[in-house]
Amino acid sequence: MTQKHQKEDYLPQLELFREYIRRKGLRFTPERETIVKEIFSLDSHFDVDELYLRLRNKGKKLSKASIYRTIPLLIDCGLIQEVYHEDGHMHYEPATQYPHGHVRCLECRKIEEFEDERIQQIEQEVKEKLGYRITGLRFELLGYCPDCLKKAHA
């Protein structure tokens, strides 16, 4: 991926976040910009520790506290979403408009995403039946991947 493509990939999110921060009366700091750029350059789910280590390895000087303070803002403005909780901390991914779920292997911890329109149908039915305003959706299946099943039966 070229630098130009990386910039184009996170530029819309950066502008959305900058406007969100402005509306909230908060400052858009260089640390927040660095965090947003790094999140939208990732190809996978992440947690705060992984994000912190990636930034430190790139020579960025910011604290975990800055990341912890930025994550709820990114969730609230709709740019990222919680995916799953494991080992005492939450994992996140960039928010998407397409209905998808995750299948997570309990042995090797591999995670695969899948799309299925029925997820959105279930969300709509629950909303109509119970009258909720749905603000987020997590759909996760837990089990053992084919590789781990082969190892267990070997």
N, C-alpha and C positions, 0 to 999 in steps of 0.2 A: 504494500500500500504506500503510495507516495505521500509526501507532506501535504500537497494540495488536496488530495482526497481526504486525508485526516481532518484538515481544517474544515472542508465542506461538510464532513460528517457531523461535527459537533457544533457548527455555527448556529443552526436554528435553535438547538437546545440552549446554547449559551445566551442567545438573545431573549428567548422565553424566560429563562431564569433571571437575567438582568432586569427585565420588565417586572417580573414577580417581586423581586427584592425591592425595587423602587416603589411599587405599590404598597408594600409592607412597611415602608419607611426605614428600611435597613440599608446598610452599606454593601455595595458590591466590591468585595476585597479581592486582591490578587490571589489569596489563598482559595477563595471560593471559585474563582475562575480556573485555577489549576486543578481543583477537585473535579469540576464539571468536565473539563477537557479530558482528564484521565478516565473518568467513568465512561465517556462516550467513545473512547478509543479501545475499550476492552471488547473482546469477542465472547465473553462468558459472564456467568454470575460472579458476584464478588461479595466479600464481607469487608468490614472496616479494617481489620488487620492486614488482609491482602492488599487493599488499596493503599494503606499507609506504607507498607513495605515497598510496593511498586514505586511510589512517589519518592521515598527515601533513597531507593536504589538509583533513581534518576537525578539525585542530588537536590531534590526539592526540600526546602526547610519549612515544614509545617507540622503541627501537632495532631495527635489523634483526636484531641478535643475539637479541633477545627472541623475534622471530618464528621465527628458525632453531632456537632451543631448544624452542619450543612445537610446531612442526610434527611432529617425530618422536613426541611424546607424543600428539598428536591421531591420528596414524596407528596407533600402538600400541593405543590404546583403541578403535579402529574407527570414529572419527567422520569422518575424511577418508581419501582414498586418492590414490596417485600416479596420474596419467593418462598423461602423456607427457613426454619429455625433449626440449627444443629450445633452441637458442641457448645451450647451456651450463648450463641450469638446468631443474629439474623443475617441472611444472605439476600442480596438485592440484584435487580436487573433493570435495564432501561425499560420504561413502560412501553407497551405496544397496544395497538388498536385491534389486533386480531385475537380471537379467542384461542388460547392455548393452555396447555397444562404441562406438568413435568412428571416424569417417571424417574424415581431415584432408587438406585441400588443400595440396599442396606449393608452390603458386604464391602464393595470397592468404592462406593459413594459416587459412582458415575451418575450423571444427570442427563437425561435426554428430554427435549421438548417435543410436543406433538400438537397439531392443530385439530380441532374438532368443533364444528358449528354447534353441536349439542350443548357444549358448555355455555354458550351464549343463550341458547333456548332455556336451559335450566335457570340461568340468572334472571331472565325475563319472567318466567313462570313464578319464581319465588317472589320477585318484586310485585307482580300483580296480585298474587294470592295473599301475601302478608303485608303489603303496603310499604315496604322499605324503599328508601332511596339508596341504592347500592353505590358505594364509592370505591370499591375495590373487589378484586376476585383473585383467589388463589386456588388452583386445582392441582392436587398432587397425589400421585399414586406411589406407593412404597412397595418394594419387592426385591427380587434377585434377578440380575441380568443374566442373559444366556451364558456368558463366559463364567460367571461365578457358579451357576448351576452345573456347568460341565465339570468344574473343579471339584465341586462337592460330590459328584457322582463318580469321580475318577478313582 
